[in-house]
Amino acid sequence: MRLFVRPTPAPSNAVTVATSVGLRGDLTRLLGAEPVAAVAEVSPAANRFKLIGVMAAKTGPEGSAPGVALIAVDGKPARAFLAGARVDENWVLQTVSLRTASIGPMQGTPALVLEIPALPPPATGSLPPVDTASMQSAPPPMQPAQPQMQPAPPMPAVQGAIPPPPTSQSKGGNNMGRPRAPYVKPGETAR
């Protein structure tokens, strides 16, 4: 027997199990009783109508505007119905509130209250931590390249080419000490 030996510790990712939670279920079947199915009574009209959206009634200085409901009937595309409008041959849109619309017979109590389906919960999460080591070793951002002016390539010399006529600058005497090139006609040689 080992009296003074420590047990091995549990891993850090181990989760303890709560012992106070009992079984939650129907034990009558285990004991031999026949299960009784509880059937919720669903109106056949509830399956025909689906509320897509609402615009509740508005009261203002000009009076009240009736509410509008977008309702899909029998799986068809949704249509907009004003409060008091006939939705089906026997059903009328009676009232519209912020998230519900009531449908029933023309004169009488609402037989069916449609509710807008709840929105899914927003996607939440967290961003990964910022790696500051990679930010410090990153090269500085590149500067946009400046266009560089390059000199034009020299024109190739062609034998027998006619030089351009003298410009007005050369006539004005602004040659800056350069001698004027002789004019050579095609087919002649320069002297």
N, CA, C and O atoms as a DFTB+ gen file, in Angstrom:
764 C
 N C O
     1  1       0.846      -1.195       0.000
     2  2       0.000       0.000       0.000
     3  2       0.875       1.236       0.000
     4  3       1.915       1.316       0.653
     5  1       0.407       2.161      -0.745
     6  2       1.128       3.426      -0.805
     7  2       0.294       4.479      -0.101
     8  3      -0.788       4.834      -0.569
     9  1       0.769       4.959       0.974
    10  2      -0.007       5.933       1.751
    11  2       0.286       7.370       1.364
    12  3      -0.623       8.200       1.339
    13  1       1.513       7.674       1.067
    14  2       1.870       9.067       0.845
    15  2       2.165       9.362      -0.626
    16  3       3.049      10.167      -0.917
    17  1       1.469       8.749      -1.531
    18  2       1.667       8.963      -2.959
    19  2       0.573       9.906      -3.461
    20  3      -0.604       9.748      -3.136
    21  1       0.993      10.892      -4.262
    22  2       0.012      11.833      -4.842
    23  2      -0.588      11.228      -6.109
    24  3       0.126      10.614      -6.902
    25  1      -1.895      11.399      -6.302
    26  2      -2.504      10.898      -7.547
    27  2      -2.080      11.783      -8.720
    28  3      -1.696      12.937      -8.530
    29  1      -2.152      11.241      -9.912
    30  2      -1.809      12.053     -11.097
    31  2      -2.875      13.119     -11.288
    32  3      -4.065      12.836     -11.152
    33  1      -2.458      14.359     -11.608
    34  2      -3.437      15.440     -11.769
    35  2      -4.242      15.259     -13.060
    36  3      -3.799      14.618     -14.013
    37  1      -5.422      15.840     -13.051
    38  2      -6.279      15.796     -14.238
    39  2      -5.714      16.749     -15.291
    40  3      -5.120      17.767     -14.937
    41  1      -5.884      16.443     -16.555
    42  2      -5.402      17.356     -17.599
    43  2      -6.114      18.699     -17.509
    44  3      -7.217      18.796     -16.972
    45  1      -5.470      19.734     -18.041
    46  2      -6.033      21.082     -17.936
    47  2      -7.309      21.246     -18.747
    48  3      -8.123      22.116     -18.436
    49  1      -7.506      20.430     -19.780
    50  2      -8.716      20.574     -20.595
    51  2      -9.860      19.677     -20.129
    52  3     -10.882      19.587     -20.811
    53  1      -9.710      19.012     -18.982
    54  2     -10.756      18.136     -18.460
    55  2     -11.890      18.963     -17.883
    56  3     -11.656      20.016     -17.290
    57  1     -13.116      18.493     -18.053
    58  2     -14.305      19.175     -17.561
    59  2     -14.942      18.288     -16.496
    60  3     -15.095      17.083     -16.694
    61  1     -15.307      18.882     -15.382
    62  2     -15.941      18.101     -14.322
    63  2     -17.404      17.867     -14.662
    64  3     -18.038      18.702     -15.308
    65  1     -17.934      16.746     -14.233
    66  2     -19.311      16.385     -14.494
    67  2     -20.119      16.695     -13.245
    68  3     -19.745      16.319     -12.134
    69  1     -21.240      17.393     -13.449
    70  2     -22.103      17.705     -12.317
    71  2     -22.898      16.461     -11.935
    72  3     -23.550      15.849     -12.782
    73  1     -22.844      16.101     -10.693
    74  2     -23.541      14.893     -10.239
    75  2     -24.968      15.189      -9.811
    76  3     -25.751      14.261      -9.608
    77  1     -25.325      16.466      -9.670
    78  2     -26.664      16.803      -9.193
    79  2     -27.700      16.749     -10.312
    80  3     -28.899      16.766     -10.033
    81  1     -27.270      16.684     -11.560
    82  2     -28.207      16.651     -12.671
    83  2     -28.729      15.228     -12.819
    84  3     -27.958      14.288     -13.011
    85  1     -30.031      15.086     -12.727
    86  2     -30.640      13.771     -12.864
    87  2     -31.095      13.540     -14.294
    88  3     -30.919      14.397     -15.160
    89  1     -31.670      12.397     -14.529
    90  2     -32.194      12.100     -15.848
    91  2     -33.423      12.953     -16.102
    92  3     -34.282      13.131     -15.239
    93  1     -33.472      13.463     -17.299
    94  2     -34.634      14.265     -17.667
    95  2     -35.282      13.586     -18.861
    96  3     -34.817      13.726     -19.992
    97  1     -36.287      12.900     -18.624
    98  2     -36.960      12.195     -19.694
    99  2     -38.194      11.506     -19.170
   100  3     -38.488      11.541     -17.975
   101  1     -38.905      10.882     -20.072
   102  2     -40.127      10.181     -19.711
   103  2     -39.770       8.754     -19.312
   104  3     -39.359       7.954     -20.153
   105  1     -39.928       8.434     -18.025
   106  2     -39.596       7.106     -17.518
   107  2     -40.785       6.155     -17.576
   108  3     -40.645       4.984     -17.224
   109  1     -41.949       6.628     -18.011
   110  2     -43.125       5.765     -18.042
   111  2     -42.949       4.632     -19.049
   112  3     -43.445       3.527     -18.825
   113  1     -42.275       4.880     -20.117
   114  2     -42.049       3.837     -21.111
   115  2     -41.106       2.773     -20.554
   116  3     -41.260       1.584     -20.836
   117  1     -40.132       3.212     -19.762
   118  2     -39.207       2.267     -19.150
   119  2     -39.928       1.346     -18.169
   120  3     -39.561       0.181     -18.011
   121  1     -40.964       1.884     -17.511
   122  2     -41.707       1.117     -16.524
   123  2     -42.854       0.321     -17.150
   124  3     -43.575      -0.378     -16.438
   125  1     -43.030       0.417     -18.470
   126  2     -44.017      -0.416     -19.138
   127  2     -45.283       0.290     -19.545
   128  3     -46.142      -0.350     -20.151
   129  1     -45.459       1.550     -19.261
   130  2     -46.675       2.256     -19.641
   131  2     -46.583       2.691     -21.103
   132  3     -45.497       2.949     -21.622
   133  1     -47.731       2.767     -21.748
   134  2     -47.779       3.215     -23.141
   135  2     -47.680       4.744     -23.165
   136  3     -48.389       5.427     -22.427
   137  1     -46.802       5.271     -24.014
   138  2     -46.672       6.732     -24.071
   139  2     -47.906       7.368     -24.700
   140  3     -48.475       6.849     -25.660
   141  1     -48.296       8.485     -24.145
   142  2     -49.436       9.245     -24.652
   143  2     -48.870      10.418     -25.444
   144  3     -48.153      11.264     -24.908
   145  1     -49.196      10.449     -26.693
   146  2     -48.685      11.516     -27.561
   147  2     -49.568      12.742     -27.393
   148  3     -50.778      12.697     -27.615
   149  1     -48.948      13.813     -27.005
   150  2     -49.665      15.073     -26.882
   151  2     -49.627      15.768     -28.240
   152  3     -48.575      16.209     -28.702
   153  1     -50.774      15.854     -28.853
   154  2     -50.858      16.449     -30.179
   155  2     -51.376      17.870     -30.022
   156  3     -52.483      18.107     -29.539
   157  1     -50.544      18.796     -30.442
   158  2     -50.990      20.188     -30.417
   159  2     -51.913      20.399     -31.603
   160  3     -51.588      20.048     -32.737
   161  1     -53.050      20.971     -31.322
   162  2     -54.006      21.167     -32.386
   163  2     -53.612      22.390     -33.194
   164  3     -53.585      23.511     -32.688
   165  1     -53.307      22.147     -34.460
   166  2     -52.894      23.220     -35.360
   167  2     -54.004      23.420     -36.372
   168  3     -54.476      22.481     -37.013
   169  1     -54.394      24.641     -36.490
   170  2     -55.431      24.981     -37.447
   171  2     -54.885      24.813     -38.859
   172  3     -53.742      25.187     -39.122
   173  1     -55.679      24.256     -39.777
   174  2     -55.185      24.133     -41.143
   175  2     -54.929      25.499     -41.780
   176  3     -54.121      25.609     -42.702
   177  1     -55.604      26.527     -41.300
   178  2     -55.381      27.871     -41.840
   179  2     -54.026      28.411     -41.434
   180  3     -53.463      29.245     -42.144
   181  1     -53.479      27.956     -40.296
   182  2     -52.181      28.456     -39.849
   183  2     -51.077      28.025     -40.799
   184  3     -50.075      28.728     -40.931
   185  1     -51.233      26.892     -41.460
   186  2     -50.228      26.431     -42.404
   187  2     -50.319      27.152     -43.745
   188  3     -49.364      27.122     -44.521
   189  1     -51.417      27.782     -44.026
   190  2     -51.612      28.444     -45.318
   191  2     -50.983      29.827     -45.374
   192  3     -50.582      30.275     -46.448
   193  1     -50.888      30.510     -44.240
   194  2     -50.445      31.900     -44.229
   195  2     -49.082      32.023     -43.549
   196  3     -48.810      31.382     -42.534
   197  1     -48.246      32.855     -44.134
   198  2     -46.943      33.135     -43.527
   199  2     -46.711      34.635     -43.579
   200  3     -46.761      35.246     -44.646
   201  1     -46.454      35.226     -42.410
   202  2     -46.215      36.656     -42.325
   203  2     -44.741      36.930     -42.604
   204  3     -43.867      36.403     -41.917
   205  1     -44.473      37.744     -43.600
   206  2     -43.099      38.062     -44.003
   207  2     -42.640      39.378     -43.393
   208  3     -41.500      39.480     -42.940
   209  1     -43.493      40.373     -43.373
   210  2     -43.120      41.676     -42.827
   211  2     -44.350      42.517     -42.554
   212  3     -45.430      42.239     -43.076
   213  1     -44.187      43.547     -41.735
   214  2     -45.297      44.448     -41.400
   215  2     -44.831      45.889     -41.420
   216  3     -43.650      46.184     -41.237
   217  1     -45.775      46.774     -41.644
   218  2     -45.581      48.200     -41.440
   219  2     -46.794      48.631     -40.617
   220  3     -47.905      48.755     -41.133
   221  1     -46.555      48.852     -39.343
   222  2     -47.655      49.091     -38.405
   223  2     -48.380      50.388     -38.744
   224  3     -47.855      51.256     -39.440
   225  1     -49.601      50.490     -38.230
   226  2     -50.421      51.674     -38.466
   227  2     -49.755      52.903     -37.888
   228  3     -49.090      52.835     -36.854
   229  1     -49.939      54.037     -38.567
   230  2     -49.328      55.292     -38.139
   231  2     -50.420      56.313     -37.865
   232  3     -51.329      56.513     -38.671
   233  1     -50.307      56.955     -36.705
   234  2     -51.250      58.023     -36.393
   235  2     -50.506      59.342     -36.463
   236  3     -49.398      59.469     -35.942
   237  1     -51.103      60.299     -37.091
   238  2     -50.467      61.603     -37.247
   239  2     -51.511      62.697     -37.269
   240  3     -52.697      62.425     -37.080
   241  1     -51.088      63.940     -37.498
   242  2     -52.041      65.050     -37.508
   243  2     -53.055      64.941     -38.642
   244  3     -54.162      65.467     -38.531
   245  1     -52.693      64.265     -39.730
   246  2     -53.608      64.125     -40.862
   247  2     -54.612      63.006     -40.641
   248  3     -55.572      62.886     -41.402
   249  1     -54.417      62.200     -39.637
   250  2     -55.277      61.047     -39.390
   251  2     -54.408      59.811     -39.238
   252  3     -53.187      59.903     -39.113
   253  1     -55.049      58.664     -39.251
   254  2     -54.270      57.439     -39.094
   255  2     -54.193      56.713     -40.428
   256  3     -55.169      56.637     -41.175
   257  1     -53.006      56.183     -40.706
   258  2     -52.801      55.388     -41.912
   259  2     -52.935      53.920     -41.525
   260  3     -52.427      53.515     -40.479
   261  1     -53.605      53.118     -42.340
   262  2     -53.769      51.711     -41.977
   263  2     -52.427      50.985     -42.073
   264  3     -51.532      51.384     -42.817
   265  1     -52.321      49.925     -41.308
   266  2     -51.108      49.124     -41.350
   267  2     -51.082      48.252     -42.603
   268  3     -52.116      47.976     -43.211
   269  1     -49.891      47.833     -42.967
   270  2     -49.696      46.988     -44.143
   271  2     -48.941      45.747     -43.698
   272  3     -48.013      45.832     -42.893
   273  1     -49.342      44.592     -44.224
   274  2     -48.670      43.334     -43.901
   275  2     -48.311      42.606     -45.187
   276  3     -49.109      42.548     -46.123
   277  1     -47.088      42.045     -45.225
   278  2     -46.666      41.194     -46.340
   279  2     -46.967      39.760     -45.945
   280  3     -46.379      39.229     -45.003
   281  1     -47.889      39.132     -46.673
   282  2     -48.334      37.788     -46.316
   283  2     -48.221      36.890     -47.543
   284  3     -48.658      37.245     -48.638
   285  1     -47.622      35.713     -47.333
   286  2     -47.575      34.687     -48.366
   287  2     -48.731      33.725     -48.116
   288  3     -48.871      33.198     -47.012
   289  1     -49.555      33.494     -49.127
   290  2     -50.712      32.623     -48.996
   291  2     -50.463      31.363     -49.818
   292  3     -50.152      31.444     -51.007
   293  1     -50.598      30.216     -49.196
   294  2     -50.449      28.904     -49.844
   295  2     -49.098      28.742     -50.549
   296  3     -49.032      28.118     -51.608
   297  1     -48.041      29.285     -49.987
   298  2     -46.700      29.124     -50.544
   299  2     -46.422      29.993     -51.756
   300  3     -45.353      29.874     -52.354
   301  1     -47.337      30.855     -52.137
   302  2     -47.130      31.760     -53.268
   303  2     -46.272      32.932     -52.813
   304  3     -46.068      33.107     -51.612
   305  1     -45.761      33.744     -53.745
   306  2     -44.991      34.927     -53.344
   307  2     -45.833      35.863     -52.484
   308  3     -47.048      35.968     -52.652
   309  1     -45.155      36.542     -51.556
   310  2     -45.849      37.416     -50.614
   311  2     -46.435      38.625     -51.333
   312  3     -45.865      39.137     -52.296
   313  1     -47.592      39.066     -50.836
   314  2     -48.254      40.274     -51.355
   315  2     -48.523      41.204     -50.194
   316  3     -48.641      40.763     -49.050
   317  1     -48.619      42.479     -50.480
   318  2     -48.911      43.486     -49.453
   319  2     -50.426      43.636     -49.321
   320  3     -51.141      43.776     -50.313
   321  1     -50.900      43.602     -48.065
   322  2     -52.322      43.754     -47.776
   323  2     -52.502      44.891     -46.786
   324  3     -51.811      44.943     -45.769
   325  1     -53.431      45.810     -47.073
   326  2     -53.804      46.859     -46.126
   327  2     -54.730      46.266     -45.073
   328  3     -55.426      45.283     -45.325
   329  1     -54.730      46.872     -43.895
   330  2     -55.654      46.427     -42.854
   331  2     -57.076      46.612     -43.364
   332  3     -57.433      47.691     -43.837
   333  1     -57.890      45.560     -43.269
   334  2     -59.260      45.583     -43.768
   335  2     -59.386      44.951     -45.145
   336  3     -60.503      44.748     -45.621
   337  1     -58.271      44.633     -45.801
   338  2     -58.316      44.039     -47.138
   339  2     -58.564      42.537     -47.044
   340  3     -58.210      41.902     -46.051
   341  1     -59.173      41.977     -48.083
   342  2     -59.475      40.558     -48.133
   343  2     -58.202      39.803     -48.520
   344  3     -57.622      40.055     -49.576
   345  1     -57.765      38.862     -47.647
   346  2     -56.576      38.056     -47.879
   347  2     -56.943      36.815     -48.675
   348  3     -56.210      36.409     -49.576
   349  1     -58.078      36.215     -48.342
   350  2     -58.562      35.009     -48.997
   351  2     -60.075      35.152     -49.107
   352  3     -60.629      36.162     -48.674
   353  1     -60.752      34.164     -49.677
   354  2     -62.199      34.300     -49.867
   355  2     -62.952      34.453     -48.553
   356  3     -64.008      35.085     -48.523
   357  1     -62.421      33.875     -47.444
   358  2     -63.126      33.961     -46.163
   359  2     -62.362      34.779     -45.122
   360  3     -62.891      35.013     -44.035
   361  1     -61.165      35.211     -45.407
   362  2     -60.319      35.832     -44.403
   363  2     -60.003      37.277     -44.777
   364  3     -59.824      37.618     -45.946
   365  1     -59.941      38.116     -43.736
   366  2     -59.646      39.543     -43.888
   367  2     -58.523      39.887     -42.921
   368  3     -58.486      39.379     -41.800
   369  1     -57.608      40.748     -43.353
   370  2     -56.553      41.243     -42.459
   371  2     -57.205      42.258     -41.531
   372  3     -57.592      43.344     -41.964
   373  1     -57.328      41.903     -40.249
   374  2     -58.052      42.761     -39.315
   375  2     -57.164      43.833     -38.708
   376  3     -57.488      45.018     -38.799
   377  1     -56.047      43.449     -38.089
   378  2     -55.176      44.436     -37.450
   379  2     -53.716      44.124     -37.761
   380  3     -53.350      42.989     -38.067
   381  1     -52.900      45.165     -37.673
   382  2     -51.453      45.034     -37.869
   383  2     -50.778      45.751     -36.715
   384  3     -51.085      46.907     -36.425
   385  1     -49.849      45.054     -36.053
   386  2     -49.077      45.697     -34.982
   387  2     -47.601      45.603     -35.342
   388  3     -47.263      45.308     -36.488
   389  1     -46.719      45.851     -34.377
   390  2     -45.291      45.922     -34.674
   391  2     -44.698      44.611     -35.189
   392  3     -43.847      44.642     -36.078
   393  1     -45.117      43.466     -34.662
   394  2     -44.557      42.188     -35.099
   395  2     -45.628      41.154     -35.439
   396  3     -45.295      40.009     -35.744
   397  1     -46.906      41.533     -35.392
   398  2     -47.973      40.568     -35.637
   399  2     -49.023      41.146     -36.575
   400  3     -49.114      42.357     -36.779
   401  1     -49.804      40.246     -37.131
   402  2     -50.960      40.617     -37.945
   403  2     -52.074      39.635     -37.607
   404  3     -51.829      38.436     -37.475
   405  1     -53.307      40.144     -37.466
   406  2     -54.459      39.302     -37.109
   407  2     -55.330      39.104     -38.333
   408  3     -55.646      40.049     -39.055
   409  1     -55.713      37.842     -38.553
   410  2     -56.572      37.485     -39.682
   411  2     -57.808      36.808     -39.121
   412  3     -57.725      36.023     -38.177
   413  1     -58.947      37.117     -39.706
   414  2     -60.193      36.498     -39.261
   415  2     -61.311      36.809     -40.225
   416  3     -61.088      37.384     -41.290
   417  1     -62.525      36.425     -39.844
   418  2     -63.669      36.739     -40.703
   419  2     -63.945      38.247     -40.702
   420  3     -63.454      38.987     -39.851
   421  1     -64.741      38.672     -41.676
   422  2     -65.009      40.112     -41.846
   423  2     -65.576      40.723     -40.565
   424  3     -65.085      41.761     -40.121
   425  1     -66.563      40.129     -39.979
   426  2     -67.150      40.617     -38.742
   427  2     -66.896      39.553     -37.677
   428  3     -67.488      38.475     -37.732
   429  1     -66.039      39.835     -36.726
   430  2     -65.795      38.855     -35.678
   431  2     -64.405      39.007     -35.090
   432  3     -63.658      39.931     -35.413
   433  1     -64.091      38.072     -34.222
   434  2     -62.798      38.116     -33.548
   435  2     -61.714      37.506     -34.440
   436  3     -62.019      36.716     -35.333
   437  1     -60.458      37.867     -34.202
   438  2     -59.378      37.283     -35.008
   439  2     -59.300      35.779     -34.799
   440  3     -59.274      35.303     -33.664
   441  1     -59.263      35.042     -35.885
   442  2     -59.171      33.590     -35.805
   443  2     -57.722      33.133     -35.802
   444  3     -57.420      32.026     -35.357
   445  1     -56.822      33.978     -36.296
   446  2     -55.428      33.582     -36.439
   447  2     -54.551      34.815     -36.254
   448  3     -54.807      35.863     -36.847
   449  1     -53.527      34.684     -35.438
   450  2     -52.558      35.760     -35.237
   451  2     -51.228      35.283     -35.803
   452  3     -50.635      34.329     -35.298
   453  1     -50.763      35.950     -36.852
   454  2     -49.488      35.614     -37.473
   455  2     -48.386      36.458     -36.849
   456  3     -48.590      37.632     -36.538
   457  1     -47.231      35.857     -36.671
   458  2     -46.103      36.576     -36.063
   459  2     -44.902      36.488     -37.000
   460  3     -44.681      35.466     -37.650
   461  1     -44.131      37.574     -37.060
   462  2     -42.919      37.580     -37.874
   463  2     -41.919      36.631     -37.243
   464  3     -41.723      36.666     -36.029
   465  1     -41.280      35.781     -38.039
   466  2     -40.274      34.873     -37.464
   467  2     -39.149      35.674     -36.812
   468  3     -38.756      36.733     -37.301
   469  1     -38.645      35.150     -35.710
   470  2     -37.567      35.839     -34.994
   471  2     -36.300      35.833     -35.842
   472  3     -36.024      34.880     -36.570
   473  1     -35.546      36.904     -35.734
   474  2     -34.286      36.999     -36.460
   475  2     -33.256      36.081     -35.815
   476  3     -33.293      35.863     -34.604
   477  1     -32.352      35.549     -36.601
   478  2     -31.304      34.722     -35.995
   479  2     -30.394      35.590     -35.148
   480  3     -30.261      36.785     -35.410
   481  1     -29.766      35.011     -34.139
   482  2     -28.880      35.830     -33.299
   483  2     -27.711      36.346     -34.128
   484  3     -27.288      35.689     -35.079
   485  1     -27.189      37.513     -33.777
   486  2     -26.071      38.069     -34.550
   487  2     -24.824      37.212     -34.396
   488  3     -24.585      36.602     -33.354
   489  1     -24.050      37.184     -35.448
   490  2     -22.799      36.428     -35.411
   491  2     -21.791      37.223     -34.588
   492  3     -21.492      38.378     -34.892
   493  1     -21.285      36.599     -33.566
   494  2     -20.304      37.265     -32.723
   495  2     -19.042      36.434     -32.700
   496  3     -19.059      35.246     -33.020
   497  1     -17.994      37.040     -32.335
   498  2     -16.727      36.334     -32.263
   499  2     -15.643      37.318     -31.884
   500  3     -15.918      38.452     -31.490
   501  1     -14.439      36.879     -32.006
   502  2     -13.322      37.766     -31.703
   503  2     -12.268      37.601     -32.773
   504  3     -12.126      36.537     -33.377
   505  1     -11.549      38.651     -32.990
   506  2     -10.476      38.637     -33.963
   507  2      -9.252      37.976     -33.346
   508  3      -9.092      37.995     -32.125
   509  1      -8.397      37.398     -34.160
   510  2      -7.180      36.814     -33.604
   511  2      -6.279      37.916     -33.071
   512  3      -6.334      39.048     -33.552
   513  1      -5.447      37.599     -32.081
   514  2      -4.574      38.637     -31.522
   515  2      -3.577      39.127     -32.570
   516  3      -3.200      38.398     -33.488
   517  1      -3.166      40.369     -32.408
   518  2      -2.231      40.984     -33.338
   519  2      -0.830      40.506     -33.008
   520  3      -0.408      40.544     -31.852
   521  1      -0.110      40.056     -34.025
   522  2       1.267      39.599     -33.851
   523  2       2.184      40.799     -34.043
   524  3       2.486      41.179     -35.174
   525  1       2.626      41.394     -32.940
   526  2       3.449      42.608     -33.032
   527  2       4.839      42.307     -33.549
   528  3       5.496      43.201     -34.082
   529  1       5.305      41.090     -33.411
   530  2       6.640      40.761     -33.906
   531  2       6.689      40.841     -35.423
   532  3       7.677      41.310     -35.987
   533  1       5.635      40.391     -36.087
   534  2       5.636      40.457     -37.547
   535  2       5.451      41.883     -38.032
   536  3       5.891      42.215     -39.133
   537  1       4.817      42.729     -37.248
   538  2       4.642      44.119     -37.653
   539  2       5.971      44.867     -37.594
   540  3       6.215      45.745     -38.422
   541  1       6.826      44.543     -36.641
   542  2       8.096      45.247     -36.504
   543  2       9.076      44.812     -37.576
   544  3       9.893      45.623     -38.011
   545  1       9.027      43.566     -38.020
   546  2       9.986      43.091     -39.002
   547  2       9.522      43.346     -40.429
   548  3      10.253      43.047     -41.373
   549  1       8.334      43.887     -40.604
   550  2       7.830      44.140     -41.947
   551  2       8.594      45.303     -42.568
   552  3       8.913      46.261     -41.864
   553  1       8.900      45.252     -43.873
   554  2       9.603      46.365     -44.514
   555  2       8.695      47.581     -44.586
   556  3       7.472      47.447     -44.590
   557  1       9.294      48.775     -44.643
   558  2       8.460      49.978     -44.735
   559  2       7.691      49.968     -46.049
   560  3       8.122      49.350     -47.022
   561  1       6.559      50.650     -46.075
   562  2       5.762      50.650     -47.299
   563  2       6.555      51.297     -48.434
   564  3       7.322      52.232     -48.207
   565  1       6.369      50.805     -49.627
   566  2       7.101      51.299     -50.797
   567  2       6.531      52.656     -51.206
   568  3       5.321      52.880     -51.180
   569  1       7.431      53.541     -51.579
   570  2       7.035      54.853     -52.078
   571  2       6.716      54.702     -53.563
   572  3       7.338      53.884     -54.241
   573  1       5.771      55.463     -54.075
   574  2       5.473      55.355     -55.497
   575  2       6.688      55.812     -56.311
   576  3       7.336      56.805     -55.981
   577  1       6.974      55.084     -57.357
   578  2       8.141      55.392     -58.192
   579  2       7.894      56.673     -58.978
   580  3       6.819      56.876     -59.543
   581  1       8.907      57.529     -59.003
   582  2       8.831      58.769     -59.765
   583  2       9.258      58.469     -61.200
   584  3      10.255      57.776     -61.403
   585  1       8.548      58.960     -62.177
   586  2       8.973      58.716     -63.555
   587  2      10.285      59.448     -63.825
   588  3      10.448      60.604     -63.434
   589  1      11.207      58.780     -64.487
   590  2      12.498      59.385     -64.797
   591  2      12.513      59.779     -66.258
   592  3      12.073      59.039     -67.138
   593  1      13.037      60.974     -66.484
   594  2      13.148      61.476     -67.852
   595  2      14.398      60.876     -68.466
   596  3      15.475      60.966     -67.876
   597  1      14.283      60.271     -69.626
   598  2      15.430      59.721     -70.320
   599  2      15.633      60.532     -71.594
   600  3      14.672      60.947     -72.242
   601  1      16.905      60.751     -71.943
   602  2      17.135      61.520     -73.169
   603  2      16.670      60.730     -74.383
   604  3      16.688      59.500     -74.400
   605  1      16.260      61.469     -75.382
   606  2      15.795      60.832     -76.605
   607  2      16.985      60.195     -77.308
   608  3      18.076      60.766     -77.301
   609  1      16.804      59.036     -77.908
   610  2      17.932      58.402     -78.604
   611  2      18.324      59.228     -79.819
   612  3      17.471      59.849     -80.454
   613  1      19.620      59.235     -80.145
   614  2      20.045      60.038     -81.309
   615  2      19.481      59.457     -82.598
   616  3      19.292      58.249     -82.737
   617  1      19.220      60.361     -83.532
   618  2      18.672      59.957     -84.822
   619  2      19.801      59.383     -85.668
   620  3      20.889      59.959     -85.696
   621  1      19.584      58.293     -86.343
   622  2      20.651      57.740     -87.193
   623  2      20.915      58.638     -88.398
   624  3      19.993      59.220     -88.970
   625  1      22.169      58.738     -88.768
   626  2      22.558      59.567     -89.913
   627  2      22.253      58.821     -91.196
   628  3      22.595      57.647     -91.336
   629  1      21.623      59.488     -92.114
   630  2      21.265      58.900     -93.390
   631  2      22.019      59.665     -94.480
   632  3      21.965      60.894     -94.515
   633  1      22.696      58.980     -95.338
   634  2      23.446      59.647     -96.404
   635  2      22.468      60.205     -97.420
   636  3      21.482      59.562     -97.779
   637  1      22.757      61.397     -97.868
   638  2      21.933      62.039     -98.883
   639  2      20.675      62.638     -98.329
   640  3      19.784      62.998     -99.098
   641  1      20.559      62.764     -96.999
   642  2      19.355      63.329     -96.403
   643  2      19.407      64.836     -96.494
   644  3      20.482      65.434     -96.456
   645  1      18.280      65.431     -96.611
   646  2      18.170      66.882     -96.685
   647  2      18.005      67.387     -95.263
   648  3      17.092      66.959     -94.556
   649  1      18.886      68.300     -94.830
   650  2      18.711      68.857     -93.493
   651  2      17.491      69.753     -93.455
   652  3      17.066      70.265     -94.491
   653  1      16.923      69.951     -92.280
   654  2      15.746      70.817     -92.177
   655  2      16.121      72.257     -92.504
   656  3      17.268      72.661     -92.308
   657  1      15.166      73.029     -92.998
   658  2      15.463      74.436     -93.310
   659  2      15.795      75.198     -92.041
   660  3      15.363      74.815     -90.954
   661  1      16.553      76.265     -92.169
   662  2      16.912      77.056     -90.988
   663  2      15.679      77.657     -90.339
   664  3      14.732      78.053     -91.019
   665  1      15.704      77.719     -89.009
   666  2      14.577      78.266     -88.255
   667  2      14.771      79.748     -88.062
   668  3      15.812      80.311     -88.401
   669  1      13.751      80.367     -87.512
   670  2      13.815      81.810     -87.296
   671  2      14.869      82.167     -86.261
   672  3      15.395      83.280     -86.290
   673  1      15.192      81.264     -85.352
   674  2      16.211      81.556     -84.350
   675  2      17.574      81.698     -85.007
   676  3      18.370      82.570     -84.659
   677  1      17.822      80.804     -85.977
   678  2      19.146      80.868     -86.600
   679  2      19.288      82.102     -87.455
   680  3      20.411      82.571     -87.643
   681  1      18.197      82.664     -87.990
   682  2      18.280      83.890     -88.776
   683  2      18.490      85.087     -87.873
   684  3      19.113      86.068     -88.278
   685  1      17.987      85.022     -86.677
   686  2      18.066      86.159     -85.774
   687  2      19.455      86.338     -85.207
   688  3      19.687      87.303     -84.479
   689  1      20.376      85.467     -85.500
   690  2      21.733      85.639     -85.006
   691  2      21.935      85.040     -83.643
   692  3      22.953      85.309     -83.005
   693  1      21.021      84.250     -83.176
   694  2      21.187      83.646     -81.863
   695  2      21.761      82.250     -82.033
   696  3      21.154      81.274     -81.590
   697  1      22.931      82.138     -82.674
   698  2      23.565      80.852     -82.902
   699  2      24.507      80.491     -81.788
   700  3      24.990      79.361     -81.736
   701  1      24.774      81.387     -80.921
   702  2      25.649      81.219     -79.774
   703  2      27.027      80.729     -80.210
   704  3      27.589      79.816     -79.604
   705  1      27.566      81.336     -81.258
   706  2      28.932      81.051     -81.676
   707  2      29.073      79.816     -82.516
   708  3      30.202      79.390     -82.762
   709  1      28.013      79.221     -82.966
   710  2      28.114      78.029     -83.792
   711  2      28.084      78.448     -85.265
   712  3      27.326      79.332     -85.664
   713  1      28.928      77.791     -86.056
   714  2      28.870      78.121     -87.490
   715  2      27.662      77.472     -88.124
   716  3      27.197      76.419     -87.688
   717  1      27.164      78.118     -89.155
   718  2      25.995      77.618     -89.849
   719  2      26.434      76.497     -90.772
   720  3      27.453      76.609     -91.454
   721  1      25.652      75.396     -90.796
   722  2      25.974      74.256     -91.650
   723  2      25.612      74.596     -93.084
   724  3      24.570      75.206     -93.326
   725  1      26.461      74.211     -94.053
   726  2      26.131      74.515     -95.446
   727  2      24.962      73.698     -95.920
   728  3      24.748      72.572     -95.470
   729  1      24.201      74.273     -96.835
   730  2      23.051      73.574     -97.410
   731  2      23.531      72.765     -98.596
   732  3      24.199      73.289     -99.486
   733  1      23.192      71.501     -98.608
   734  2      23.604      70.618     -99.674
   735  2      22.371      70.128    -100.401
   736  3      21.437      69.627     -99.775
   737  1      22.358      70.266    -101.724
   738  2      21.239      69.782    -102.528
   739  2      21.390      68.278    -102.709
   740  3      22.510      67.768    -102.677
   741  1      20.283      67.556    -102.900
   742  2      20.401      66.146    -103.113
   743  2      21.197      65.839    -104.383
   744  3      21.033      66.487    -105.417
   745  1      22.041      64.857    -104.273
   746  2      22.868      64.435    -105.401
   747  2      24.189      65.170    -105.473
   748  3      25.037      64.753    -106.262
   749  1      24.444      66.255    -104.699
   750  2      25.706      66.997    -104.688
   751  2      26.466      66.639    -103.429
   752  3      25.886      66.139    -102.465
   753  1      27.731      66.887    -103.436
   754  2      28.560      66.671    -102.267
   755  2      28.901      67.992    -101.643
   756  3      28.940      69.008    -102.337
   757  1      29.145      68.012    -100.382
   758  2      29.464      69.244     -99.636
   759  2      30.891      69.636     -99.955
   760  3      31.745      68.761    -100.100
   761  1      31.188      70.965    -100.074
   762  2      32.534      71.470    -100.325
   763  2      33.139      72.040     -99.114
   764  3      34.276      72.510     -99.154
